[in-house]
């Protein structure tokens, strides 16, 4: 059942992870479990302890996904000098702070020192590749590879080419993340927040409104979501769901009837909440009540176990997916 | 593994299902599989054929849920006279057309002829109990029991009391749907669209916008959702997800940082699409391309199987849930 490396991963022997925070550690763990040597570049003096502790924390989830986790740290090194860190690697995955000027500096250094064949990807959730690449001599090489947190677990990677990103880079990124066992999706246009975070933001606005209005508590709203739309959207997205909700006429019938009613009656009635003091106090109090019994780490581990059970049931863990292939 | 009836269901021997459409048939199938005799009231002359065909269609899903499905139709009768249909039943579940005047007439008849102990619930997705009950002599007895389609499969039932609904009715409804194996959630206020449909409507607005803008196709957007937020929200709702996304500081930390950034930058940037001719043409063409290969029935059966596999993995099918209890 333990998957071996995909053939397409053979050309990825070494990776540089720029920034060893939560996202960087998660990428590092996944890369290592897939047999890729990882060098971490991070200016913090205690980075080694932080990364090793973080790796230990995510190892159970990697193991439950069916990935090999013995001696993960054996393939791990640290290099505080960015130019040295990226020399000789096959992929650079950058997870620095979300500040444009800083990212531009980082990428100017990377493009001068990384090998010509290396895949150059930024995990940014908010800065378009076009903006970063303006400061680069080889803007065709930079691409956004935006994971959904945590990258070692959630399948989605949004690949967002900048205006000057080459087709070859897009193909390279897509092939790499797919070989890594992720579900990469190439966006056709740069847009702030990309897709998943925009959708998340749209629904969260209404969530905040409904709690602020006293229609439901946070816990009640979460229970409503897990027992209805969450379950639905884990097995089919919104369009497929509404296609099936349209009866034999499918989505066209849905749009003509329920869609137009939604546009006329529901969309204008959706809430526009703000994080004012009263709302924040309500949200914080209810969060303490609903989630305050365990630490965030315990709750996250519990969530990850449920998530992996779900992925396994749908044939989407690396080992079950290998059986499907 | 086959669950026996919950003790709380013992007092529900007979149910009247008013309206034998898709929702009515689904309720009927679930009631019958739970050992409740069902009488269907529907004015259509071919209602018997329609209901029997519909029952046959959902039987595989009921069986996969671990419910007994032998001889389901043995407990089924039809009665075109509403007053007669509801006499002697323990619960009335009404699924008539979404027209206030019609529902008022129906409920005036029901309250006069249903036994005093019977639970009186409407499946309405859009009409508040308060509005229907204005025409009733016993408004304290009416409650919304709004399922998420299809009721035999998706766990959620939104229970929405009207202004005059009694506490006893709320308790009765909650106990009944829970005993039936559903996950009932009582809303604290009446609000148009209740909760699940408002959330669905909020995200769908952004989905339509992103497809209309050419950022992704319908299929690509669905793939993004299933591999990220859908998967997340099947195991924990939006608030729990963002609580865990806030790191050790939880939701309070999330709101202070990412939440405020969302309010400032993302919410104002969300789309306001309309179903104009160009948008509808795009949506219909992409739906044909993405979903046109199978019939809606085939795709729905496939979705239901995946859904049940997911529920089983999370211990939420009637048989696995019984093991947890």
Contacts between the chains, C-beta under 8 A, distances in Angstrom:
chain1	res1	chain2	res2	distance
A	22	B	247	7.2
A	148	B	227	7.8
A	148	B	228	4.2
A	148	B	229	7.7
A	148	B	232	8.0
A	149	B	245	6.4
A	154	B	227	7.2
A	154	B	228	5.7
A	154	B	231	6.7
A	154	B	232	7.1
A	155	B	227	4.1
A	155	B	228	7.3
A	155	B	231	7.4
A	156	B	224	6.0
A	156	B	227	4.2
A	156	B	228	3.9
A	158	B	224	7.2
A	183	B	223	6.8
A	183	B	227	4.2
A	185	B	216	7.4
A	185	B	220	5.8
A	185	B	223	5.9
A	185	B	224	5.2
A	185	B	227	7.7
A	187	B	215	5.8
A	187	B	216	6.1
A	188	B	214	5.8
A	188	B	215	5.9
A	188	B	216	6.3
A	189	B	213	6.9
A	189	B	214	6.0
A	189	B	215	4.8
A	191	B	210	7.5
A	191	B	213	7.1
A	191	B	215	5.2
A	192	B	265	7.1
A	192	B	266	7.3
A	192	B	269	5.7
A	193	B	266	5.5
A	193	B	269	7.2
A	195	B	210	6.0
A	195	B	215	6.4
A	195	B	216	5.8
A	195	B	221	6.5
A	195	B	224	5.1
A	196	B	224	5.5
A	196	B	225	7.6
A	196	B	228	4.7
A	196	B	229	6.0
A	197	B	266	7.4
A	198	B	206	5.7
A	198	B	210	6.9
A	198	B	266	6.9
A	198	B	269	7.9
A	198	B	270	6.7
A	199	B	203	5.5
A	199	B	206	5.5
A	199	B	207	6.9
A	199	B	210	8.0
A	199	B	224	7.8
A	199	B	225	6.8
A	199	B	229	6.2
A	200	B	229	5.6
A	200	B	238	7.5
A	201	B	262	5.3
A	201	B	266	4.3
A	201	B	267	6.5
A	201	B	270	6.8
A	202	B	202	5.2
A	202	B	203	5.3
A	202	B	205	6.7
A	202	B	206	4.0
A	202	B	270	5.4
A	203	B	199	5.4
A	203	B	202	5.3
A	203	B	203	4.6
A	203	B	229	8.0
A	203	B	238	6.2
A	204	B	238	5.5
A	204	B	242	7.1
A	204	B	262	6.9
A	205	B	202	6.7
A	205	B	262	8.0
A	205	B	267	5.4
A	205	B	270	7.5
A	206	B	198	5.7
A	206	B	199	5.5
A	206	B	202	4.0
A	207	B	199	6.9
A	207	B	238	5.0
A	207	B	239	6.7
A	210	B	191	7.5
A	210	B	195	6.0
A	210	B	198	6.9
A	210	B	199	8.0
A	211	B	239	7.9
A	213	B	189	6.8
A	213	B	191	7.1
A	214	B	188	5.7
A	214	B	189	6.0
A	215	B	187	5.8
A	215	B	188	5.9
A	215	B	189	4.8
A	215	B	191	5.2
A	215	B	195	6.5
A	216	B	185	7.4
A	216	B	187	6.1
A	216	B	188	6.3
A	216	B	195	5.8
A	218	B	237	7.9
A	218	B	239	4.1
A	219	B	239	7.6
A	220	B	185	5.7
A	221	B	195	6.5
A	221	B	237	6.0
A	221	B	238	7.2
A	221	B	239	6.4
A	222	B	236	6.5
A	222	B	237	2.6
A	222	B	238	6.8
A	222	B	239	5.2
A	222	B	240	5.2
A	223	B	183	6.7
A	223	B	185	5.8
A	223	B	237	6.8
A	224	B	156	6.0
A	224	B	158	7.1
A	224	B	185	5.2
A	224	B	195	5.1
A	224	B	196	5.5
A	224	B	199	7.8
A	224	B	237	7.3
A	225	B	196	7.6
A	225	B	199	6.8
A	225	B	233	5.1
A	225	B	237	3.9
A	225	B	238	6.3
A	226	B	233	6.5
A	226	B	234	6.2
A	226	B	235	6.8
A	226	B	236	6.7
A	226	B	237	5.5
A	227	B	148	7.8
A	227	B	154	7.2
A	227	B	155	4.1
A	227	B	156	4.2
A	227	B	183	4.2
A	227	B	185	7.7
A	228	B	148	4.1
A	228	B	154	5.7
A	228	B	155	7.3
A	228	B	156	3.9
A	228	B	196	4.7
A	229	B	148	7.7
A	229	B	196	6.0
A	229	B	199	6.2
A	229	B	200	5.6
A	229	B	203	8.0
A	229	B	233	6.9
A	230	B	230	6.6
A	230	B	232	7.5
A	230	B	233	3.1
A	230	B	234	4.3
A	230	B	235	7.6
A	230	B	237	6.7
A	231	B	154	6.7
A	231	B	155	7.4
A	231	B	234	5.0
A	231	B	307	6.4
A	231	B	310	6.4
A	231	B	311	7.1
A	232	B	148	7.9
A	232	B	154	7.1
A	232	B	230	7.5
A	232	B	307	7.4
A	233	B	225	5.1
A	233	B	226	6.5
A	233	B	229	6.9
A	233	B	230	3.1
A	233	B	233	6.6
A	233	B	234	7.5
A	234	B	226	6.2
A	234	B	230	4.3
A	234	B	231	5.0
A	234	B	233	7.4
A	234	B	234	3.9
A	234	B	310	5.9
A	235	B	226	6.8
A	235	B	230	7.6
A	235	B	303	5.8
A	235	B	306	4.0
A	235	B	307	5.3
A	235	B	310	6.1
A	236	B	222	6.5
A	236	B	226	6.6
A	236	B	303	5.2
A	236	B	306	7.6
A	237	B	218	7.9
A	237	B	221	6.0
A	237	B	222	2.6
A	237	B	223	6.8
A	237	B	224	7.3
A	237	B	225	3.9
A	237	B	226	5.5
A	237	B	230	6.7
A	238	B	200	7.5
A	238	B	203	6.2
A	238	B	204	5.6
A	238	B	207	5.0
A	238	B	221	7.2
A	238	B	222	6.8
A	238	B	225	6.3
A	239	B	207	6.7
A	239	B	211	7.9
A	239	B	218	4.0
A	239	B	219	7.6
A	239	B	221	6.4
A	239	B	222	5.2
A	239	B	286	7.9
A	239	B	287	6.8
A	239	B	290	7.1
A	239	B	291	7.9
A	240	B	222	5.2
A	240	B	290	7.5
A	240	B	291	6.4
A	240	B	299	7.3
A	240	B	303	7.3
A	242	B	204	7.1
A	243	B	287	5.8
A	243	B	290	8.0
A	243	B	291	4.9
A	243	B	296	7.0
A	243	B	299	7.3
A	244	B	296	6.0
A	244	B	299	5.9
A	244	B	300	4.8
A	244	B	303	6.1
A	245	B	149	6.4
A	246	B	296	7.3
A	247	B	22	7.2
A	247	B	296	6.6
A	248	B	295	7.5
A	248	B	296	5.4
A	248	B	297	7.6
A	249	B	296	7.9
A	250	B	287	6.2
A	250	B	291	6.4
A	250	B	296	5.4
A	251	B	218	8.0
A	251	B	283	6.5
A	251	B	284	6.9
A	251	B	287	3.8
A	251	B	291	7.0
A	252	B	283	8.0
A	252	B	284	4.7
A	252	B	287	6.6
A	255	B	275	6.1
A	255	B	280	6.0
A	255	B	283	6.1
A	255	B	284	7.3
A	259	B	275	5.7
A	260	B	275	5.8
A	262	B	201	5.3
A	262	B	204	6.9
A	262	B	205	8.0
A	263	B	274	6.3
A	263	B	275	5.5
A	265	B	192	7.1
A	265	B	193	8.0
A	266	B	192	7.3
A	266	B	193	5.5
A	266	B	197	7.4
A	266	B	198	6.9
A	266	B	201	4.3
A	267	B	201	6.5
A	267	B	205	5.4
A	267	B	272	7.6
A	269	B	192	5.7
A	269	B	193	7.2
A	269	B	198	7.9
A	270	B	198	6.7
A	270	B	201	6.8
A	270	B	202	5.3
A	270	B	205	7.5
A	272	B	267	7.6
A	274	B	263	6.3
A	275	B	255	6.1
A	275	B	259	5.7
A	275	B	260	5.8
A	275	B	263	5.4
A	280	B	255	6.0
A	283	B	251	6.5
A	283	B	252	7.9
A	283	B	255	6.1
A	284	B	251	6.9
A	284	B	252	4.8
A	284	B	255	7.3
A	286	B	239	7.9
A	287	B	239	6.8
A	287	B	243	5.8
A	287	B	250	6.2
A	287	B	251	3.8
A	287	B	252	6.6
A	290	B	239	7.1
A	290	B	240	7.5
A	290	B	243	8.0
A	291	B	239	7.9
A	291	B	240	6.4
A	291	B	243	4.9
A	291	B	250	6.4
A	291	B	251	7.1
A	295	B	248	7.5
A	296	B	243	7.0
A	296	B	244	5.9
A	296	B	246	7.3
A	296	B	247	6.6
A	296	B	248	5.4
A	296	B	249	7.9
A	296	B	250	5.4
A	297	B	248	7.5
A	299	B	240	7.4
A	299	B	243	7.3
A	299	B	244	5.9
A	300	B	244	4.8
A	303	B	235	5.8
A	303	B	236	5.2
A	303	B	240	7.3
A	303	B	244	6.1
A	306	B	235	4.0
A	306	B	236	7.6
A	306	B	314	6.3
A	307	B	231	6.4
A	307	B	232	7.4
A	307	B	235	5.3
A	309	B	313	4.5
A	309	B	314	6.6
A	310	B	231	6.4
A	310	B	234	5.9
A	310	B	235	6.1
A	310	B	310	5.7
A	310	B	313	5.4
A	310	B	314	6.4
A	311	B	231	7.1
A	312	B	313	6.6
A	313	B	309	4.5
A	313	B	310	5.4
A	313	B	312	6.6
A	313	B	313	3.4
A	314	B	306	6.3
A	314	B	309	6.5
A	314	B	310	6.4
